[in-house]
Every structure is written in structure tokens, then in C-alpha cells.
């Protein structure tokens, strides 16, 4: 049972511990009592062994009761402790550097490997000298000057990309770290200045594409490639309109040869997609998968990742042989362009290439299954085969393929 002892100060009392000792004597715990809005509040201040004295408790109680009368400051010991904790935390967060915030950003956010690689590159290339800078010291003016310098040194597209990364990182800082009042550490993202002053560099979207008249020469050069993996990958990309990494990392178990479809599990917009395989492409993948056996990837490679990587050297040879300049993303543009030429449904085209349908309310009610997409997918393949002069009058013209 606790035995209370009064002190010579109003509202301050104590009790002795039977287990805690101070210089061979029982340690003493001090408690204060005061009125707040008609209620008696009792709060423990601390132990004598921790340096707490009667005088300290009396002064603390006096400050609390004065604050209650004026309605200002902390009005309880608990509030005082919370404010002190917030100030300590605020001091810690105010010292957070850009690099520390970036490491927390990587640990907290769920990001794709490619995104992480791009972000790390931005930190090294664009903000290496800012790593040790406190995030609260990154000003709107410094952002504007760095953006201008990046545009001059690395080009408009890269300058914009680095600043979009910084904007994302500082948005995270604003939501993750708090100041002493519990508000965001950064009240206004300094990168917003680029939008407010319309200082973003204008970068025209790349519009290169393989012309319809160049498709026969391109297709012939692709078929002549000795490396079957390169050949099949390029044909797959052309006939599906898939993004580069979606084809490179496609796993064998994602291909359903029986139901003639394949599934992209982790596309750019994070929405898994199952797409029908048109007849010509299905035949190519069926032959490839059956011949390869139990390989993890449809297009395997010798690298550490185990899958094929962008065949830059082979693409350069195809460009030389066909005299048709192209990039892998151009194949996606060809697919979309030919789909549009067939006057297919916009919803169907967007589903086939896994583009976001956007904010259209009606689109939210449209559920497109694989079989609904099979007919438009086949029409696109048929059209491109005809344009490439591989298919005539409903049949595929055999093209001699290298045995290599």
C-alpha cells in the first residue's frame, strides 16, 4: 500500500518506493495535483534519483496552473512532454538531408527495379552535390537554377526528368516528416516553381515510326537474322505492341498455348493484363516454347537476369540491311497506328496495349475479356502481315528462315 507524504509546497506530494534505493534509502517519487476545468488532475513528475525535487515540482505546477488561467501554452504535464518530444523530433527531421530522405523513400515506397535505377541515376548525375544538403534548405530559386543548368548540360528531356524525380522525392518528404507543430516539414514543394513560372522545357514527343512502305524490307531483314531469339522477340513486339521490358521479361508460364493468350503480370500501369495471341504469333511462340523446354523466360539470355536484353547490335544490323531506321518503341507505334487504321474501338485498342482508359465514367463500366479482344487482335496481325507482304488473300506466304 502506498503511503503519501506531504511537502511544504501546495499541490506537491510524494511516496517512497520499497524496491528503488537512493544512497541506501528508499527512493521518493513526486506527484503534482491541480484543478483544470473543475476536475482534479494528478500527474507523476518523476523520481528523486532522477534529479526531481520539491521545488521543481512546485514551479512546474505553477506554470501549468498559470497557463490554464490564460489559456496559453501547455496545460498539463502530459502536454508539456508531448511538446518537448515534438521539438526533439522536429530538430531531428529538420536535419534530414536529401540523401537520408532518398534512402527512406526507397525503403518506404514500392517501386519497380527500373524506376529505382532511374532514381539512383538522378541522385548521382543531377544531385550529387546536394546529397548532404538539408531538404529544408532546398529553395525555389536553387531548384530553378539547377533545372536551367541540367537543361544546358544534359538536354531538355533529361533536365525535366531529373526535376520530376526531385518533385516526387520532396512530395514524399512533405508527407513523411513533420515539424514541431505536427505539420509537413516542407510546406510548399520548391519544384512547383517550374510549373508556376512555366519553366519546364518543351520536349516534343518522339514521332518516329516504321512507314507502311518500309514494312516489307524491315520484315525481310528481321527474318534473315540468324539469332532466333532476336527474330522472335522483334516479331512478338510488333504483333503485340508491348513495351520493351514486357517482352524481354515474359516468362514461359505466363503464356497459355492452349487458350492462345499471354499475361503481363507487372506492366507499367500496374494493372495485370491478359491478351489473346493471334494465329501467326501463336505459331511462333508455340514452336519456341516447345523447343526450349522448361526455361523460365520465353526469350532467355546469358546475362545475370536470365532473360534477353535489348539487342542493340542486331537492331543496328537490321537497320543497315533494310535501310529502315527504328527503335523498339517504334514497333509499339506501328501496332497502335495500324489498329487505329482499322477503326477499332478505342477501348479495345487501349486494352490491347494496356493504356489507362482515363477518367471517362463510362469506361469504368466496360469489362473487356480476352475473347472480346481476340477478333481485333487478329485483324491487326492480318493487316500487318499483308502490309509486310507476308500474307496474301487469306494465307501466309512462307519466308525462308535461317537455321541458326
N, C-alpha and C positions, 0 to 999 in steps of 0.2 A: 504494500500500500504506500502511495506517495504522500510524503509529509511536506506540506508547503511552509515556506518561511518568508515572512515579510521583509522588505528592505526599507530604508529611510526615504525612498522615492515613491511617489504616488504612482500606482498602476504597474509597479515592478515587483515581482516576487520570484522565488527560486525553489528548487528542490534538489536534494542530494541523491547521487547515484550509489547503489550498493556494489556496483561492479567496476565503474570507472574511478581511477585514482589520480590525484594531482599532488605530487610531492608527499606521498604516503597518506594523504587524506582523501575522503570522498570528493569526487568532482561535483561541481554545482552547475545546474542548468537554469538559465534565466528566461523568464517569460514576461511579456507585457500584456496589459489589458486596457481597452479603451472603448468608448462609445462611437458608433457610426450609424447614422440614420436610425437611432433609437435601439440599436442592437449592440450587445456587448461582444466585442471581438477579442479573442485570446490567441496570441501567436508566440511561438517559441523563437527566441533570438539566437541562442547558442550556449556553448559550454564555457565555463571559466578557463578550462585548459586551452581553449581556442582564442583566448585573449579578451573574451567578453566580460565587461564589468557592469556594475550597477549604474554608474554614471553614463556609460554608453547607451544602455537600455533606456534611461530616462530621457536623454537627448533625442534618441530615435523616436520614442513615443511622443515627445513634444513636437517634433517635426511633422509626424503623421497627423496628430490632432489639429495642428495649425493648418495643414493642407486640407483637412476635411472642412474646416470653417471657411476657408477661402475658395474651396472647390478647385484647387490647382495642385499639380504635382502628384506624386504617389500618395494614395490614401490608405495604404496597408503595407505591411512588411512584405507580403507576397508580391504586390505590385512593384515595390522597390527592387526586389530581387529580379523580377522579370525585366524591368528596365535596365538593370545593370547587365543582365545576361544578353539582352538585345544589343546594348552598346558594345559589349565584348565581341559579339558575333558580327556586328556592323564593322568594327575595326578590322576583324579578320577578313570579311568579304571585301571591304574597301581596298585591301592589299592584294586581292586576287589579280594575277597577271593574265595576259591574253593566252599564254601557253597553258597555264593552270586551268583556265576556263575551257580551253580546247580539249584537254585531257578528260575533264569531267563531261564535256559534251560527247566525246566518243564513248565513254563508259555508260552514259545515260541513254543516249539515242540508239535506236535500232536502224542501222544504215547498211546499204549494200557495200560489198567489197570495193566495187569500182568507185562508189561515192567517197568512201574513206580514203582511197588512193588519191582522188582528185583534191579532197580537202587537205590532206597532208602536203600535197604538192603546193597548194596555195600558201600554206603556212611557211613552207621553205622558200618558195620563189618570191612571194609578194610581201610577206610579213615577218621575215626572219629577224629583222631589227626591231620588231615590235613585240617579240615573244615575252620579254621581261617587263614590258610596259603595263602598268595597271590599266584595267579596262575602263576605269572611270576617268582616265587621263586621255582617252582617245576622243578627240574633239571633232566636231563637224568640219572645221577648217582643215585639220590634218587628214581627214578622210578625203576631202575634195582634192587636196594637193597630191595625195598618194594615188588617187584614181587617175589624175591627169598624167602623172609620171608613168604609171603602168601602161596607160594607153600609148604613150610615146615610145616606151622601151619595148613593150611586148605585143602591141597591137590592140585595137579596139575590142575585139571579141574576148581576148584574154583578160584585159583590164576589167571589163564588165563581169566576167565570170569570177574573178578573184573578189570583187566587191559584193557580189551576190552571196558568196561564201561568208564574208565578214558580216554581212547583214544577218544571215541565218545564225551565226555564232553569237552575235550580240543580242538577238532576239531571245536566244536560249539563256544568256546571262541575265536578261531582264526578268525572265520567269523563274529562274533557279535561285538567284541570290537576292537577299533582302537587305535594306538599310536599317537604321536604328528604329525607325517608326513602323517597320514591317512592310514597307513599300518596296517596289522594284529597285534594285541597285542602280539600274540605268533607267531614267525616266523617259528619255527620248533616244531612239536609235540614231546615232550620228550619220549612218549611211542614208537615212531618209533625205538628207540634204540633196543627194544626187537626183532624187525624184522631184523634190520641191523646186529645184533650180533647173530641172530638165537637162541635167549634165551627163546622163548616161550616153555613151557613144552609140551612134546609129550603126547597127550591123545588119546588112541585108542578108536575108535568109538565102542559103545556097540553093540554086535552082538548076544545078546540072542534072542531066538525065540522059539515058541512052535513047537516042532517037529511034523511032519506029523503023526507019530505013536502015539503021545500023544493027538491028537485032539479028538478021541472018549471019552477018560476019562475026558478030560477038558470039553467037551460039556455036558457030562452027569452030571458032578458036577455043572455046571452053571445052567442047567435045574432044578436041585434039590434045588437051592437057594429059600428060602421062600419069600424073598423080590422081588416082580415082577419088581420093578424099576431097581434094581441091575441087575437082569437077562436080562431084555430087553436092558438095556444100554450096557452091555458087548456084546450081540449079535449084536447090532447096530454097535458098534465099530469094531467088527470082520468083518462084512459083508460090511462095507463101507471104512475101512481103515482110518477113520477120526482121527484127532488129538483129544487128551483128551478133551480140552475145547470146541471144535466144537460140540461134542456130548452133553456135560454137559449143555451148554448154548443154545441148539437148541430150538427155540420157535415153538409153535404149528402152528402159521400162516406161518412158513417157510416150512411146509410140505404140499405138494399138493397131496392129496389122489386120486383125480380124474385123474390127469395126471401121477400119480405114480412117483413123484420126490420130492426132497427137495433142499433147497437153503441155502448155508452157506454165510451169509452176510458180515462177517468181519473175514476172515481167516488170517493165519499168514502172507501170502504174499500180503494181502490187495486187492486181486482180487476176488470179489464175484463169487461163483460157484454154478451152478445148476446141480445136479446129479440125474440120474434115480434110483428109488428104485426097487431092484429085488423082485421077487414074494414072497419068503418066508418072507423077512424082511418087505415088504409092508403089509402082513397079520398081522404081529406082531404090527406094528405101527398103523394100522387101528383099530385094536381091542383096543389098549391102548388109542388112542385119543378119540374114540367114548365113551369109558367107563369113561374117566376122565372128559369129558365135556369141558367147557371153562376155561381151565387152561393155563397160559401163556407159561409154558415150557412143552416140551414133557416128560422130566424127572424131575418132580418137587421135591423140597426138603424143609426141615423145616428151613433151615438157613436164614440169613438176605437177601442173594441174591435172594432167592426164587427158585433157581434151585438146582439140585442134585450136590453133591460134590464127590470127589474121594472116592469110598467105600473100604477103606483100610482094615477094619476089615473083610468084606465079601470076599475080594480077598484072604486074609490070610486063610479063611476057605476053599475056593475053592482049594487053593494050598495044604492044608492039606488033603482034601478029594480025590483029583485027583492025588496027588503026582506029579503035574506038576507046576514048578515054572514059573511065568510070571509077566510082568508089563503091564500096559495099552498100552504102546508104542509097546510092543511085538505083540499085535494084529494088529497093523498097518503093522508091518514087515511081519506077516503071510499073510495078504492081498496082499502086494506087491510081495512076493515070489510066491504065487500061481498064481497071474496074469502073472508073468514072465514065470512060468512053462507052461502056455497055449500058449506061443509065441504070445501074443497080441502085437499090435502096441505100440511102446514106447510112441508115442504122446497120445494114448488112456489111457495108464496107468498113465502118468503124469497128464492128465486132471482129471482122476478119483480121484487121491489123491491130486490134486491141487498143484503139484510141478511146480516150474518155468521151462519153456521149455529151458531157457538159451539163448545163443547168436546165435543159429542156425538161419541163414537168412530164410531158407525155412519154418521153424516153424512159423514165423511171418505171413505167408500166409495161414496157416491151421486154419480154423474156425470149431470147433467141437461142434455140437449142442447136446441137450440131447438125442435125439433118436439115434444118431450115437453111443452114449456111452451105450445104453441100452443092446445091444447084448453082448458086452464084460463084462458088469457088471453082467449080468445073468449067463454067463459062469463061472465067478469067484465064484459066490454064489453056483452054482450047484456043482462045483468041491469041495468046502469046505464042503458042506453038505454030499457029497459022502465020503470024507476022514474022516468025523466025524461019518460016518455010520448012518446018519440021513436020507439019500436019497439013494434009490436003483432003478436001472432000470427005471428011469424017474419019480418015485413017492417018496413023502416024507413019511418016516416011522414015525408014531405018537409016541411021547415020553410023558409019563405021567408027568404032571406038578403039582406041589403043589398048593393048592388052596390059600395059604397065600399070 
